[in-house]
Amino acid sequence: MIQKQIAIYGKGGIGKSTVSSNVAAAMASLGRRVMLVGCDPKQDSTMALAGGRILPSVLERMSEHGEANVHLEDVCFEGPHGMILVESGGPEPGVGCAGRGVITAFEILDKLKAFEQFGIEIVIYDVLGDVVCGGFAMPLRRGYAKEVYLVTSGEMLALYAANNICKAINRFARGSNVHVGVGGLILNSRNVLYEAEQVDHLARLLGVQVAAHVPRDPIVQQCEMGKQTVVTGAPDSPMAKVFTELARFMLENKALAIPNALDRDQIADLSTEFQEAFDMSTLRVSV
């Protein structure tokens, strides 16, 4: 029986797939039955859990066999600790709507009763970039994802993207029958100035909590080059502990918030506040 359906959003390139795959691996290692659904046409969400392979996507299988002839074993693959891995797929770059892959994947998984057949307890959706179209908002609009985690750094564009996603969540939560909330911000560190303070400050303004501070550590890239997550490739490392603690937090977290998204003027003011802090820091160093 499904206990949690979690969507992980954030600016493109912010590390959503790294966080998603490591958290999924950690949850599975804790004995939970987990499905990770990659919602990116690049099909890279599951690579670190599939030994570097690019798994056949739902759209590819449908194109090859026809929707009526797609079976669970065609689109669902086993990963470490009994995880189930799925890639929605999408059209070739520059052709068609990438959101279509997300919509089609969900419909086929529903039709095949994938969650029930595999006894899935936790579903994690790794969603491409910002909420810019209906396809990528699908986990929220259709009520698949009940809770959202936003991966960000202290960089202004990442904070802006997190706020923009909060606008969509606020709209869905208040303007429809969709029951969804933000479980927290995840700081995936880029080692920028005042990074933790900036993310903590934005969280307070949004009215959400910070779920974790994930430090920058080269072991993450080393494990990914070895076609593994940190949790599977370096299970005794401090970074594996960070992701395991985040996984435990997500499993236990019941505090979901409808965010108070900032408007454009507030975001601009936020940028000014941080710039003033940077200027003061520079002044102190020069003195």
C-alpha positions as semicolon CSV with decimal commas, in nm:
position;residue;x (nm);y (nm);z (nm)
1;M;0,000;0,000;0,000
2;I;0,135;0,341;-0,097
3;Q;0,224;0,547;0,208
4;K;0,397;0,844;0,044
5;Q;0,417;0,992;-0,306
6;I;0,693;1,251;-0,322
7;A;0,782;1,488;-0,606
8;I;1,126;1,647;-0,614
9;Y;1,146;1,973;-0,807
10;G;1,404;2,246;-0,857
11;K;1,598;2,445;-1,112
12;G;1,755;2,247;-1,394
13;G;2,104;2,128;-1,300
14;I;2,055;2,186;-0,928
15;G;2,106;1,818;-0,841
16;K;1,750;1,682;-0,830
17;S;1,848;1,346;-0,979
18;T;2,140;1,309;-0,739
19;V;1,915;1,381;-0,442
20;S;1,629;1,168;-0,576
21;S;1,839;0,862;-0,653
22;N;2,033;0,874;-0,325
23;V;1,720;0,926;-0,116
24;A;1,543;0,646;-0,301
25;A;1,841;0,414;-0,243
26;A;1,852;0,509;0,124
27;M;1,481;0,443;0,171
28;A;1,516;0,106;0,000
29;S;1,815;0,019;0,220
30;L;1,593;0,093;0,520
31;G;1,359;-0,181;0,404
32;R;1,097;0,023;0,222
33;R;0,953;-0,080;-0,112
34;V;1,043;0,216;-0,335
35;M;0,971;0,318;-0,694
36;L;1,172;0,598;-0,856
37;V;1,003;0,753;-1,159
38;G;1,225;0,970;-1,378
39;C;1,023;1,248;-1,539
40;D;1,293;1,387;-1,767
41;P;1,321;1,309;-2,140
42;K;1,699;1,270;-2,096
43;Q;1,622;0,950;-1,900
44;D;1,904;1,016;-1,654
45;S;1,718;0,999;-1,322
46;T;1,789;0,630;-1,268
47;M;2,138;0,599;-1,420
48;A;2,324;0,582;-1,088
49;L;2,086;0,306;-0,977
50;A;2,093;0,112;-1,303
51;G;2,470;0,079;-1,330
52;G;2,499;0,372;-1,570
53;R;2,252;0,225;-1,818
54;I;1,992;0,445;-1,983
55;L;1,680;0,241;-1,922
56;P;1,417;0,197;-2,194
57;S;1,147;0,453;-2,132
58;V;0,771;0,417;-2,125
59;L;0,743;0,623;-2,445
60;E;1,003;0,409;-2,623
61;R;0,828;0,086;-2,529
62;M;0,494;0,227;-2,633
63;S;0,639;0,332;-2,968
64;E;0,793;-0,013;-3,021
65;H;0,504;-0,233;-2,912
66;G;0,195;-0,014;-2,913
67;E;0,025;0,094;-2,592
68;A;-0,196;-0,214;-2,576
69;N;0,111;-0,443;-2,582
70;V;0,321;-0,273;-2,314
71;H;0,369;-0,487;-2,003
72;L;0,516;-0,411;-1,661
73;E;0,841;-0,589;-1,738
74;D;0,884;-0,363;-2,040
75;V;0,892;-0,040;-1,839
76;C;0,976;-0,134;-1,479
77;F;1,327;-0,247;-1,382
78;E;1,477;-0,363;-1,055
79;G;1,748;-0,159;-0,886
80;P;1,948;-0,195;-0,563
81;H;1,766;-0,325;-0,255
82;G;1,467;-0,428;-0,463
83;M;1,385;-0,079;-0,590
84;I;1,171;-0,039;-0,901
85;L;1,302;0,206;-1,162
86;V;1,094;0,375;-1,432
87;E;1,183;0,638;-1,692
88;S;0,896;0,825;-1,857
89;G;1,106;0,935;-2,154
90;G;1,019;1,198;-2,410
91;P;1,064;1,305;-2,771
92;E;1,396;1,376;-2,938
93;P;1,537;1,723;-2,860
94;G;1,353;1,993;-3,053
95;V;1,062;1,765;-3,144
96;G;0,727;1,751;-2,966
97;C;0,625;1,815;-2,606
98;A;0,844;1,664;-2,336
99;G;0,558;1,677;-2,088
100;R;0,375;1,417;-2,295
101;G;0,615;1,151;-2,171
102;V;0,523;1,226;-1,812
103;I;0,150;1,212;-1,882
104;T;0,179;0,890;-2,084
105;A;0,398;0,719;-1,824
106;F;0,154;0,792;-1,544
107;E;-0,141;0,670;-1,745
108;I;0,033;0,344;-1,836
109;L;0,156;0,281;-1,481
110;D;-0,201;0,333;-1,364
111;K;-0,341;0,103;-1,631
112;L;-0,092;-0,172;-1,543
113;K;-0,153;-0,122;-1,168
114;A;0,224;-0,101;-1,119
115;F;0,212;0,021;-0,760
116;E;-0,014;-0,262;-0,653
117;Q;0,171;-0,530;-0,849
118;F;0,507;-0,441;-0,693
119;G;0,370;-0,362;-0,347
120;I;0,514;-0,011;-0,362
121;E;0,513;0,188;-0,037
122;I;0,705;0,499;-0,146
123;V;0,701;0,665;-0,489
124;I;0,955;0,935;-0,574
125;Y;0,907;1,146;-0,887
126;D;1,222;1,320;-1,014
127;V;1,071;1,605;-1,218
128;L;1,247;1,812;-1,483
129;G;1,330;2,171;-1,389
130;D;1,071;2,435;-1,322
131;V;0,694;2,391;-1,346
132;V;0,655;2,544;-1,690
133;C;0,382;2,333;-1,849
134;G;0,099;2,099;-1,761
135;G;0,305;1,790;-1,838
136;F;0,570;1,856;-1,575
137;A;0,306;1,968;-1,327
138;M;0,134;1,633;-1,377
139;P;0,243;1,478;-1,043
140;L;0,066;1,769;-0,870
141;R;-0,235;1,822;-1,095
142;R;-0,346;1,460;-1,092
143;G;-0,282;1,415;-0,721
144;Y;-0,005;1,160;-0,766
145;A;0,238;1,353;-0,549
146;K;0,107;1,451;-0,209
147;E;0,424;1,620;-0,093
148;V;0,691;1,823;-0,267
149;Y;1,055;1,884;-0,181
150;L;1,239;2,167;-0,354
151;V;1,611;2,130;-0,421
152;T;1,793;2,461;-0,423
153;S;2,126;2,625;-0,354
154;G;2,205;2,972;-0,229
155;E;2,232;3,103;-0,585
156;M;1,964;3,355;-0,674
157;L;1,841;3,172;-0,984
158;A;1,793;2,854;-0,782
159;L;1,605;3,045;-0,511
160;Y;1,395;3,216;-0,777
161;A;1,306;2,879;-0,932
162;A;1,210;2,737;-0,591
163;N;0,981;3,033;-0,533
164;N;0,830;2,995;-0,879
165;I;0,748;2,631;-0,811
166;C;0,588;2,740;-0,484
167;K;0,354;2,961;-0,687
168;A;0,231;2,655;-0,876
169;I;0,192;2,451;-0,556
170;N;-0,004;2,734;-0,395
171;R;-0,230;2,753;-0,700
172;F;-0,299;2,380;-0,706
173;A;-0,352;2,356;-0,331
174;R;-0,589;2,652;-0,302
175;G;-0,764;2,645;-0,639
176;S;-0,854;2,278;-0,678
177;N;-0,927;1,958;-0,491
178;V;-0,559;1,860;-0,505
179;H;-0,415;1,794;-0,160
180;V;-0,047;1,879;-0,183
181;G;0,204;2,062;0,033
182;V;0,574;2,138;0,059
183;G;0,766;1,905;0,286
184;G;1,070;2,130;0,282
185;L;1,360;2,288;0,098
186;I;1,673;2,082;0,040
187;L;1,991;2,286;0,025
188;N;2,227;2,117;-0,220
189;S;2,532;2,326;-0,147
190;R;2,733;2,513;-0,408
191;N;2,949;2,681;-0,142
192;V;2,830;3,031;-0,227
193;L;2,849;3,318;0,020
194;Y;2,587;3,310;0,298
195;E;2,432;3,005;0,135
196;A;2,268;2,843;0,437
197;E;2,148;3,178;0,565
198;Q;1,988;3,263;0,230
199;V;1,804;2,931;0,204
200;D;1,692;2,947;0,568
201;H;1,568;3,303;0,516
202;L;1,370;3,211;0,203
203;A;1,219;2,913;0,386
204;R;1,095;3,143;0,663
205;L;0,940;3,381;0,409
206;L;0,772;3,093;0,225
207;G;0,649;2,942;0,552
208;V;0,818;2,606;0,493
209;Q;1,090;2,413;0,671
210;V;1,441;2,324;0,556
211;A;1,456;1,947;0,526
212;A;1,833;1,914;0,491
213;H;2,162;2,086;0,418
214;V;2,351;1,861;0,176
215;P;2,720;1,962;0,176
216;R;2,932;1,969;-0,137
217;D;3,157;1,662;-0,143
218;P;3,361;1,519;-0,433
219;I;3,262;1,166;-0,333
220;V;2,923;1,229;-0,495
221;Q;3,081;1,287;-0,835
222;Q;3,325;1,000;-0,779
223;C;3,041;0,758;-0,715
224;E;2,841;0,886;-1,012
225;M;3,146;0,838;-1,235
226;G;3,150;0,483;-1,102
227;K;2,783;0,454;-1,202
228;Q;2,657;0,439;-0,845
229;T;2,488;0,651;-0,583
230;V;2,679;0,744;-0,270
231;V;2,440;0,529;-0,067
232;T;2,528;0,218;-0,271
233;G;2,887;0,301;-0,367
234;A;3,016;0,450;-0,040
235;P;2,766;0,338;0,226
236;D;2,998;0,419;0,517
237;S;3,077;0,773;0,400
238;P;2,951;1,089;0,573
239;M;2,755;1,176;0,259
240;A;2,570;0,844;0,267
241;K;2,473;0,931;0,624
242;V;2,343;1,272;0,508
243;F;2,118;1,112;0,247
244;T;2,003;0,841;0,487
245;E;1,909;1,103;0,745
246;L;1,719;1,295;0,474
247;A;1,542;0,973;0,375
248;R;1,438;0,913;0,737
249;F;1,316;1,271;0,761
250;M;1,101;1,230;0,451
251;L;0,958;0,901;0,571
252;E;0,859;1,049;0,906
253;N;0,768;1,403;0,801
254;K;0,402;1,498;0,834
255;A;0,451;1,877;0,836
256;L;0,340;1,984;0,488
257;A;0,289;2,354;0,418
258;I;0,110;2,551;0,150
259;P;0,385;2,801;0,068
260;N;0,343;3,178;0,068
261;A;0,515;3,240;-0,265
262;L;0,683;3,577;-0,305
263;D;0,582;3,816;-0,581
264;R;0,830;3,973;-0,823
265;D;0,891;4,280;-0,609
266;Q;0,959;4,066;-0,303
267;I;1,202;3,848;-0,496
268;A;1,377;4,162;-0,622
269;D;1,400;4,293;-0,265
270;L;1,538;3,960;-0,153
271;S;1,813;3,990;-0,413
272;T;1,891;4,342;-0,292
273;E;1,913;4,226;0,070
274;F;2,161;3,957;-0,023
275;Q;2,363;4,194;-0,239
276;E;2,393;4,436;0,052
277;A;2,515;4,149;0,269
278;F;2,773;4,061;0,005
279;D;2,889;4,423;-0,015
280;M;2,931;4,443;0,363
281;S;3,126;4,119;0,367
282;T;3,355;4,246;0,092
283;L;3,403;4,571;0,283
284;R;3,501;4,388;0,599
285;V;3,753;4,174;0,411
286;S;3,910;4,475;0,239
287;V;3,942;4,662;0,569
